Amino acid sequence: AEVIHRALAAAAGLTLLIVAAACVQWRRRLSRSLVWYSLASLALLLAQIALGALSALRPWPAWGPAIAALHLITGLGMLGCVAATYVEARYPSAGRDAHPASRSVQRFRRSIRALVSATFILLATGAFVSGSGAAMACGQTFPICNGGLVPNGGILVFLQWLHRAAVFAVACLLLSLLARWVRQDVRVGLDP
């Protein structure tokens, strides 16, 4: 599995390098955000390589779970930059509408950004919880954590509580977006 991971990472890295080089070469004809996203993807790739090496070599065994979690987080950040590069290249005016969006569409877009941010926090805290062994730090009850709504205990308890809070936030944001969509508050003004 590790060999496959490294082969796919090398192919993805080469692709990111080519895309970033092309964006830099044609920067005068491209939007700044497209160049920025491609360079950010490349910078995160370099961080991925360093963190991957640290994960494999394990020079500091006590830091293994944190390094693995950071490796995942930078991978997610890189994925986000790659997705943003694609969207900016495919739909160059997506972030700059010719006509201002309605209030409901603007609220919907803010909610989408909040959902993406909360999901990133959910995945990041999940990586730390899983890697540090904090999965049962709050016990088996939700939303209660060791007898209270606010955590009392060490860092593992706080990590587990933060992960649970992120799960709750993502669920609430998702339900809110679905409710707005069902009410058709935002369908008008969005491209199909």
C-alpha positions as a Markdown table, in Angstrom:
| # | Residue | x | y | z |
|---|---|---|---|---|
| 1 | Ala | 0.0 | 0.0 | 0.0 |
| 2 | Glu | 2.9 | 2.4 | 0.8 |
| 3 | Val | 4.4 | 1.8 | -2.6 |
| 4 | Ile | 1.1 | 2.7 | -4.3 |
| 5 | His | 0.8 | 5.8 | -2.1 |
| 6 | Arg | 4.2 | 7.0 | -3.1 |
| 7 | Ala | 3.7 | 6.3 | -6.8 |
| 8 | Leu | 0.4 | 8.2 | -6.8 |
| 9 | Ala | 2.0 | 11.0 | -4.8 |
| 10 | Ala | 4.8 | 11.2 | -7.3 |
| 11 | Ala | 2.4 | 11.4 | -10.3 |
| 12 | Ala | 0.3 | 14.0 | -8.5 |
| 13 | Gly | 3.4 | 16.0 | -7.6 |
| 14 | Leu | 4.7 | 16.0 | -11.1 |
| 15 | Thr | 1.3 | 17.1 | -12.4 |
| 16 | Leu | 1.2 | 20.0 | -9.8 |
| 17 | Leu | 4.7 | 21.0 | -10.8 |
| 18 | Ile | 3.7 | 21.2 | -14.5 |
| 19 | Val | 0.5 | 23.1 | -13.7 |
| 20 | Ala | 2.3 | 25.6 | -11.4 |
| 21 | Ala | 5.1 | 26.1 | -14.0 |
| 22 | Ala | 2.5 | 26.8 | -16.7 |
| 23 | Cys | 0.6 | 29.2 | -14.5 |
| 24 | Val | 3.8 | 31.1 | -13.7 |
| 25 | Gln | 4.8 | 31.2 | -17.3 |
| 26 | Trp | 1.4 | 32.5 | -18.5 |
| 27 | Arg | 0.7 | 34.6 | -15.4 |
| 28 | Arg | 0.1 | 37.8 | -17.4 |
| 29 | Arg | -2.8 | 36.1 | -19.2 |
| 30 | Leu | -4.2 | 34.3 | -16.1 |
| 31 | Ser | -6.0 | 35.6 | -13.0 |
| 32 | Arg | -3.9 | 36.2 | -9.9 |
| 33 | Ser | -6.0 | 33.7 | -8.0 |
| 34 | Leu | -5.3 | 30.9 | -10.5 |
| 35 | Val | -1.6 | 31.5 | -10.2 |
| 36 | Trp | -1.8 | 31.8 | -6.4 |
| 37 | Tyr | -3.8 | 28.5 | -6.0 |
| 38 | Ser | -1.4 | 26.6 | -8.2 |
| 39 | Leu | 1.6 | 27.9 | -6.3 |
| 40 | Ala | -0.1 | 27.2 | -3.0 |
| 41 | Ser | -0.7 | 23.6 | -4.2 |
| 42 | Leu | 3.0 | 23.3 | -4.9 |
| 43 | Ala | 4.0 | 24.7 | -1.5 |
| 44 | Leu | 1.7 | 22.3 | 0.2 |
| 45 | Leu | 3.1 | 19.5 | -1.9 |
| 46 | Leu | 6.6 | 20.3 | -0.5 |
| 47 | Ala | 5.2 | 20.3 | 3.0 |
| 48 | Gln | 3.5 | 16.9 | 2.2 |
| 49 | Ile | 6.8 | 15.5 | 1.1 |
| 50 | Ala | 8.6 | 16.6 | 4.3 |
| 51 | Leu | 5.8 | 15.4 | 6.5 |
| 52 | Gly | 5.6 | 12.1 | 4.6 |
| 53 | Ala | 9.3 | 11.6 | 5.1 |
| 54 | Leu | 8.9 | 12.3 | 8.8 |
| 55 | Ser | 6.0 | 9.9 | 9.0 |
| 56 | Ala | 8.0 | 7.1 | 7.3 |
| 57 | Leu | 11.3 | 7.7 | 9.1 |
| 58 | Arg | 9.8 | 8.4 | 12.5 |
| 59 | Pro | 12.7 | 10.3 | 14.0 |
| 60 | Trp | 10.5 | 11.3 | 17.0 |
| 61 | Pro | 8.2 | 8.4 | 17.8 |
| 62 | Ala | 6.2 | 10.5 | 20.3 |
| 63 | Trp | 5.3 | 13.0 | 17.6 |
| 64 | Gly | 4.1 | 10.3 | 15.2 |
| 65 | Pro | 0.4 | 10.9 | 15.6 |
| 66 | Ala | 0.8 | 14.7 | 15.2 |
| 67 | Ile | 3.0 | 14.3 | 12.1 |
| 68 | Ala | 0.5 | 11.9 | 10.6 |
| 69 | Ala | -2.4 | 14.3 | 11.3 |
| 70 | Leu | -0.4 | 17.2 | 9.8 |
| 71 | His | 0.3 | 15.1 | 6.8 |
| 72 | Leu | -3.4 | 14.6 | 6.3 |
| 73 | Ile | -4.2 | 18.2 | 6.9 |
| 74 | Thr | -1.7 | 19.5 | 4.4 |
| 75 | Gly | -3.1 | 16.9 | 1.9 |
| 76 | Leu | -6.6 | 18.2 | 2.5 |
| 77 | Gly | -5.3 | 21.8 | 2.0 |
| 78 | Met | -3.6 | 20.7 | -1.2 |
| 79 | Leu | -6.8 | 19.1 | -2.4 |
| 80 | Gly | -8.6 | 22.3 | -1.7 |
| 81 | Cys | -6.1 | 24.4 | -3.7 |
| 82 | Val | -6.2 | 21.9 | -6.6 |
| 83 | Ala | -10.0 | 22.1 | -6.6 |
| 84 | Ala | -9.9 | 25.9 | -6.5 |
| 85 | Thr | -7.3 | 25.9 | -9.4 |
| 86 | Tyr | -9.7 | 23.8 | -11.4 |
| 87 | Val | -12.7 | 25.9 | -10.7 |
| 88 | Glu | -10.8 | 29.1 | -11.5 |
| 89 | Ala | -9.4 | 27.7 | -14.7 |
| 90 | Arg | -12.7 | 26.2 | -15.8 |
| 91 | Tyr | -15.0 | 29.0 | -14.7 |
| 92 | Pro | -12.8 | 32.2 | -14.7 |
| 93 | Ser | -15.6 | 34.5 | -13.7 |
| 94 | Ala | -17.1 | 32.3 | -11.0 |
| 95 | Gly | -15.8 | 34.5 | -8.2 |
| 96 | Arg | -16.7 | 37.7 | -10.1 |
| 97 | Asp | -20.3 | 37.7 | -11.2 |
| 98 | Ala | -21.4 | 40.1 | -13.9 |
| 99 | His | -24.6 | 40.7 | -11.9 |
| 100 | Pro | -24.6 | 41.0 | -8.1 |
| 101 | Ala | -26.1 | 37.9 | -6.4 |
| 102 | Ser | -29.3 | 38.2 | -4.4 |
| 103 | Arg | -29.1 | 38.3 | -0.6 |
| 104 | Ser | -30.2 | 34.7 | -0.4 |
| 105 | Val | -27.6 | 33.5 | -2.8 |
| 106 | Gln | -24.9 | 35.5 | -0.9 |
| 107 | Arg | -26.1 | 33.9 | 2.4 |
| 108 | Phe | -26.0 | 30.5 | 0.7 |
| 109 | Arg | -22.5 | 31.0 | -0.5 |
| 110 | Arg | -21.3 | 32.1 | 2.9 |
| 111 | Ser | -23.0 | 29.0 | 4.4 |
| 112 | Ile | -21.2 | 26.8 | 1.9 |
| 113 | Arg | -17.9 | 28.4 | 2.9 |
| 114 | Ala | -18.7 | 27.9 | 6.5 |
| 115 | Leu | -19.6 | 24.2 | 5.8 |
| 116 | Val | -16.3 | 23.6 | 3.9 |
| 117 | Ser | -14.3 | 25.3 | 6.8 |
| 118 | Ala | -16.2 | 23.3 | 9.4 |
| 119 | Thr | -15.7 | 20.0 | 7.5 |
| 120 | Phe | -12.0 | 20.8 | 7.2 |
| 121 | Ile | -11.8 | 21.3 | 11.0 |
| 122 | Leu | -13.8 | 18.1 | 11.5 |
| 123 | Leu | -11.4 | 16.1 | 9.4 |
| 124 | Ala | -8.3 | 17.7 | 11.0 |
| 125 | Thr | -9.5 | 17.1 | 14.5 |
| 126 | Gly | -10.6 | 13.6 | 13.5 |
| 127 | Ala | -7.0 | 12.9 | 12.4 |
| 128 | Phe | -5.6 | 14.2 | 15.7 |
| 129 | Val | -8.2 | 12.2 | 17.7 |
| 130 | Ser | -7.5 | 9.0 | 15.8 |
| 131 | Gly | -3.7 | 9.4 | 15.9 |
| 132 | Ser | -3.5 | 10.3 | 19.5 |
| 133 | Gly | -5.8 | 7.6 | 20.9 |
| 134 | Ala | -8.3 | 10.2 | 22.1 |
| 135 | Ala | -11.3 | 8.4 | 20.5 |
| 136 | Met | -12.9 | 7.5 | 23.8 |
| 137 | Ala | -11.6 | 10.4 | 25.9 |
| 138 | Cys | -15.1 | 11.8 | 26.4 |
| 139 | Gly | -16.8 | 8.5 | 27.0 |
| 140 | Gln | -19.7 | 7.1 | 24.9 |
| 141 | Thr | -22.3 | 9.8 | 25.5 |
| 142 | Phe | -23.0 | 12.7 | 23.2 |
| 143 | Pro | -23.1 | 15.7 | 23.7 |
| 144 | Ile | -22.0 | 15.1 | 27.3 |
| 145 | Cys | -18.2 | 14.8 | 27.7 |
| 146 | Asn | -17.2 | 13.2 | 31.0 |
| 147 | Gly | -20.3 | 14.4 | 32.7 |
| 148 | Gly | -20.6 | 18.0 | 31.3 |
| 149 | Leu | -21.1 | 20.0 | 28.1 |
| 150 | Val | -17.7 | 21.7 | 28.5 |
| 151 | Pro | -14.7 | 19.3 | 28.7 |
| 152 | Asn | -12.8 | 18.9 | 31.9 |
| 153 | Gly | -9.6 | 16.9 | 31.5 |
| 154 | Gly | -6.4 | 17.0 | 29.6 |
| 155 | Ile | -5.6 | 17.7 | 25.9 |
| 156 | Leu | -7.0 | 14.4 | 24.7 |
| 157 | Val | -10.4 | 15.2 | 26.2 |
| 158 | Phe | -10.3 | 18.7 | 24.6 |
| 159 | Leu | -9.4 | 17.2 | 21.2 |
| 160 | Gln | -12.3 | 14.7 | 21.4 |
| 161 | Trp | -14.7 | 17.5 | 22.5 |
| 162 | Leu | -13.5 | 19.7 | 19.7 |
| 163 | His | -14.0 | 16.9 | 17.2 |
| 164 | Arg | -17.5 | 16.3 | 18.5 |
| 165 | Ala | -18.3 | 20.0 | 18.3 |
| 166 | Ala | -17.1 | 20.0 | 14.7 |
| 167 | Val | -19.4 | 17.1 | 13.9 |
| 168 | Phe | -22.3 | 19.0 | 15.5 |
| 169 | Ala | -21.4 | 22.2 | 13.5 |
| 170 | Val | -21.2 | 20.3 | 10.2 |
| 171 | Ala | -24.5 | 18.6 | 10.8 |
| 172 | Cys | -26.3 | 21.8 | 11.7 |
| 173 | Leu | -24.8 | 23.7 | 8.7 |
| 174 | Leu | -25.7 | 20.9 | 6.4 |
| 175 | Leu | -29.3 | 20.7 | 7.6 |
| 176 | Ser | -29.6 | 24.5 | 7.3 |
| 177 | Leu | -28.4 | 24.4 | 3.7 |
| 178 | Leu | -30.7 | 21.5 | 2.9 |
| 179 | Ala | -33.6 | 23.4 | 4.4 |
| 180 | Arg | -32.9 | 26.5 | 2.4 |
| 181 | Trp | -32.5 | 24.4 | -0.7 |
| 182 | Val | -35.9 | 22.7 | -0.1 |
| 183 | Arg | -37.6 | 26.1 | 0.5 |
| 184 | Gln | -36.0 | 27.2 | -2.9 |
| 185 | Asp | -34.6 | 30.4 | -1.3 |
| 186 | Val | -31.4 | 30.1 | -3.3 |
| 187 | Arg | -32.2 | 28.1 | -6.4 |
| 188 | Val | -33.0 | 31.3 | -8.4 |
| 189 | Gly | -29.7 | 32.9 | -9.4 |
| 190 | Leu | -27.6 | 29.8 | -9.2 |
| 191 | Asp | -26.2 | 28.3 | -12.4 |
| 192 | Pro | -27.5 | 24.8 | -13.2 |
